């Protein structure tokens, strides 16, 4: 019990950490609004020492404000974040003009969330509310898997060699499914998971936005609203999650986070096309497990054969089943090319696989349609590759319809 007139020590509930907090005047205003007198400021040099004191035990939030001039201090900032994380203090990054690579490193070090600067209205308050929400647990993921939404079919597309046509196939397959789905009141989306060189946005003439990066960095708090805000719509029919606007590390997401994104898409769409990066990654198996079918594209050449053989060996070594794999031969020999057909047969036999789909060479129209940002059905309706993909999409759609009716 305090005596009358005794000064009560002010409890510090939050701290900003910045090289010069005066450069973040909007942050100062929001901290005053939320915490009133119960917040303080530290420089990078003082923050580590403060976190070792007993006074830091009452701190709920550490708001680390930084910009592109702080790149040389990233090691110190990472140490501050790690120390605060050990003390179970929530860490919010306030970032202005900081590279996605640097943000990724700091998030991996233990930061809970980030907000771009200048701060949008209520951004700090909304971030605080998110941080105080319970985290997604394994049981939550199990419930999400049992979600009673559309429970859409997931088709992954993976090019086993550069230029094998994986993105061309996935974007045109998605568009053909979207054309078939519209009359049946069904919905289609495509997810570009190539964080470094994804081209779905180019092939559909869509801009890359920061909302994609924000979504990928906050999958734990992702809800349907946040997911749809990051999507764009092509020609009012096809929903698209483009690759991020900047080149990002492939380990930006964990297998669990990748699974969460796919499950969210599956729950709201009847067909989900996943355009995969060419490397096999630590989360590739998560996509394989979530997919109904996994299309591996290759060409009739030695590099494709060698890459396919390496893939098969790697999967068998890890005990990963290949029953979902469907091998697609792109630029396949024409009907009259008997020697080419013989080579394709020998290649399949030597690899121990079968080509479930053979796609003809679409010629220069394929390149031109991609450069114009239009699917082949819109740019060159008579193109042989477009026709074959349309036929294949029809069989997938019909099979899906039959399976849905059988399930009912």
N, C-alpha and C positions, 0 to 999 in steps of 0.2 A: 504494500500500500504506500503510495507516495504522499508526502506532506504537502500542505497548502503552500503554494508559491514555489515549490520545487520544479525545476525544469525537467520535463520528461524527454528522454533521448528520442530523436526522430528515427523511426524504423525505415531502413532503405529497402524497398521492395523490388526496385529495378535499377539497372545501370546501363548507360550507354558507354560504348568503348569506341573511340575514334581518334584519328590523328589530330583533327581539328573539328570539334563538334560545331563550331560556328559555321562551318560549310554546310551543315544540315539543319537549317533553321526550321523547316517543316517538321522534322523529327522532334526538335525541341518543343514545338507547339503541341504535337500529339502526346508526347510524354507528360507535359504539364496537364493536358486535358484528362489523361487516363490515371496518372499516378499522383497528380498535384505536387505536394512537397516531398513525396516519398520516393524520390529517384535522385540519382547522382550521375556524374560523368567521370570516366577514367581515360587516360591515354593508354596506348598500347603498352608502353613501358611499365605503367603502374598496375595494369590489370592483373598480371600474374601474381604479384605480391598481395594484392587485395584478396584474391581468391583463396589465399592461404590463411586469412584471418577469420576470427569467429564472426565478425560483422557480416561476412558474405553468406552466412548460414540462412539469413532471412531473405536473401535475394531470390525472387521468382523468375526474373527475366534478365538476360543479357542481350542488349540490342547492339550488335557490332556493325557500325557504319563505316563503309569504305568505298573508295572509287579507284579509278585506274592508276592513281598516283601511289597506291598502297601495294602494288605488285611486288615491290622489293621487301615488303614486310610480311609476306604470306606465311613464312615459317613461324614467325612470332604469333601471328593471328591464329594459326592452326594450333599452336601450343595453348593459347588462351581458351580456344574452343574445347580442346581436349580436357583441360583442367576444369572448366565449367561443367562439362558433360559428366565428369566423374562425381561432381557434387550435386548431380541431378538438377541443375539449373537449366531452364529452357533457353535456347539460343536462337535468336532471330537475326538474320543477316539483312542489312539495309544496304543495297548495292547500287552504285551509279557507274555505268560504263565499265563494269568489270567483265572480263572475258568469261564465257561459259565454262572454260576449262578450270579457271581459278574458282569459280562458284562450285563446280563439281567437287573439287578437292576439299573445299571447306565444308560442304554438306557431308561428304564422306568422313570428315574428321569428327563429326558429331553435331553440327548445326541442325536444328530441327526444321527450319523453314527460311525462306528469303522473300523480301519485298523489294521491288525496284524503286529507285529514287529518281525524280521527285515522287513523293508518296501520293498515290491517289486518295481521294476522300475516303475516310474510315478504313484505310488499308491496314494501319497498325492495330486498330481495335479488332478488325476481322481476323487478322493474323493471331492475335492473342486468344480469341475465341477458338480458333482452330487448334492452337497448341494445347488448350485445356481440354479438348475432346479426348475421350479414351482412344488409345491406339488400336489399330486393327490386329486382332489375334488370329491364331491358327483356327480357332473355332469359328471366328467371323468368316474366314476364308471358306471353311466348309459350308457355312450357310449360304455364302455367295454362290458356290458351285451348285447349290440346290435351288437357286433363284427360280421363281416361277414366271420368268419373262418369256421372251420369244424362243430362247434356247436354240439359237441359230446354228447352222452348219459352219464349221471353220475349215477353210482351205488355205494351206500355206504354200508359197511358191519360192523355190530356192534354185538359183542358177549355179551350176557346178563349175562354170568357167566364165571368165569375163566375156561379155558380149554374147552370151548364150540366149539372151532374150527373155530373162526372167521377168523384168518389170513390164516389158511390152505384153507378155502373156497375162500377167496379173491384172494390169489396168484394163485390157480389152476383155478379159474374162469377167471382171467386176462390172464393166459397163453392159455387157450382153446379159448378165444376170439381172442387172437393174432394169433393163428394158423388159425382161420377162416378168420381173417381180411386180412392176407397177400395176398392171391390170389385176393382179391377185392380191393387192393391198399388202405386199410384202416389202421389206426394206433391206438394202444392201450397203455395206461399207467396206472400205479398203484401208488397211493400216500399213503405213510405210515404216518399218522398223530398221531401216538402214540409216543410222544416225549420222553417217559420215558422207555418203554419196547417194542417198535416196533420190530417185528421179520421178516419183509418182506425181509430184507437184508440177514438174516440167511437162510431163506427158499429158497432163490434164489442164495445163495453163492456170494453175492456182498459186497464189502467193504463199510463202512460208511465213508464219507468224510466231511471235514470242509466246503465244498462248500454249503452243505445243510443248515448249520447254518447261513452262510453268506447270503444266499438267504432269509431265513425266517426273518432275522433281517432287511432286506432292501426291503420289498415288495412294499413300496411306489415308489421305483425307478426301480422295476423289469420290464424288457422287455423280449422279446422272447429269446434273446441271453443269458441273465443271467439265465433264467429258464432252458434252455437246457443244459447249462454248469453244472447245479446241478444234472441233470438226468444221470442215467446209463442205459445201454442197456443189457438185458439178452438174450443171444443166437440170437442176431441180429433181434429180433422181438418185444420184450416187453420193453418199457421205464419205468424206475423205479425211483421214488423219495423216497429214503430210509429215515428212521428216522435219526436224527442227531447222531453224533458220541458220544456225551455226554448226560447224563440224564438231561433234561431241564424242567423248570416249564411249566405246561399246559397253563398258562396265558401268555406265550411268545408272542402269537399272539392274536389280537383282532378278533371279529367276522368278521369285515370288511376285515382284512388281510387274514383270512382263505378263505373268499369268493373270494378275489382277486386271490389267488393261484389256486383255483378250476376253476375260470373263465379262467385263462390263460391256464390251462390244457385242458379245454373243447374246447377252441378256436383252439387248435393245434392237438387234437386227436379226433377220432371218438367214442372211448369208454374210460371212465375214471373210474377206480375202486378206491374207497377211503376206506382204512382200518382204522377204527376208534379205539380209545382207549376205554377201558371198562367203565370208569366213564362217566357220563353225565356232560358236561362242559358248560361254558358260551358261547362257540361258536358252540355247537352241533346243535342248531337250525339253524345256518347259513348253515351247511352241509345239514341238512334236506331240507331246502328251495332250495338249489342248486341241490339236487339230483332228478333224475327221479324216482328212486326206492330206498328204504332204507331197507336192509335185516337185520333182527334181529335174531341172532342164539341162540337157547336154546336147552337144553337136557331134557329128560324125568325124571326129578328129582325135589325135593321140592325147592332147592335153585333157580333153573331156573324159577320155577313157581312164587316164591315170588318176585324175581327181576323183572320179567315181569309185575307183578301186580303193583309194586312200580313205574315202568316206566310209565305204562298207567295212573296211578293216577297223577303223576307229569305233564305229558303232558296235561291231561284234566284240571288240576288246572291252568295251564298257558295258556289255550285256544289254544293249538297247535294242528292242525289237524293231523290225523293219516292215511290219505288216501294213503300215499306213503309207509306205512309200509307193509312189507311182512315177515311173521314169518316162519323161517326155523327150522325144527326139525332135529338136528344132532344125529347120532347114533340111528336112529329110529328103532323100532322093525321090524324084518324080516316078510315076507309075512305069514309065518307059525306060527308066535308068536301071537296067537289070544288074549291072556291075555294082552300082551304088547300093541297091537293095541287098545284094550278096554281102557287101562289106558291113552293112547295118546288122544283118543277121549274125555274122561272125563276131561282131563287136558285142552284141547282146549275149551270145553264147559264152564268150571269153570272160565276161563280167558276171555271168550267172544271173542276169536280169532279163526282163522283158519290157519292151516299149509299149506301155498302155495307150500312148497317143503319139502320133507322128504328125508334125506340123510342116506344111510346105514353106518354101522361101517366099516371103511376101515382096521381095525386091525393094527398090528405092522408095516405094510408097510408104513402107513401114517407117523408115527414117523421116520422111517428110511429114507424116501424120504426127509423129512424136514431137517434131520441131514446131508444128503448128498447135500443139496442145489439144489434139482431138483423137478420139478412138478411131480405129479403122472403119467401123460401121458408119461414122459420120463423115470421115474424110474420103475414104475410098471403099464404098459398099461392096464392090465386086472383087476386092482383093482376095486372093485364094487363102491367105493366112487368116484374114478376118472371117471368111466364110467357115473355115474349119473350127476356129474358136467359137463362133456362133453355134455351130452344130454341137460342139462339146458342151457348151453352157446349157443348151437345151436338154441334153441328156442328164446333166447334173441336176438341173431344175426339176425335171420329171421324176428322177430318182428320189429327190428330196420330198416332193409332193407325195409320192407313193409311200415313203417312210412315215411321213406325218399322218397320213390317213390310217396306216397300219397301227401307229401308236395310239390313235384315238379309239 
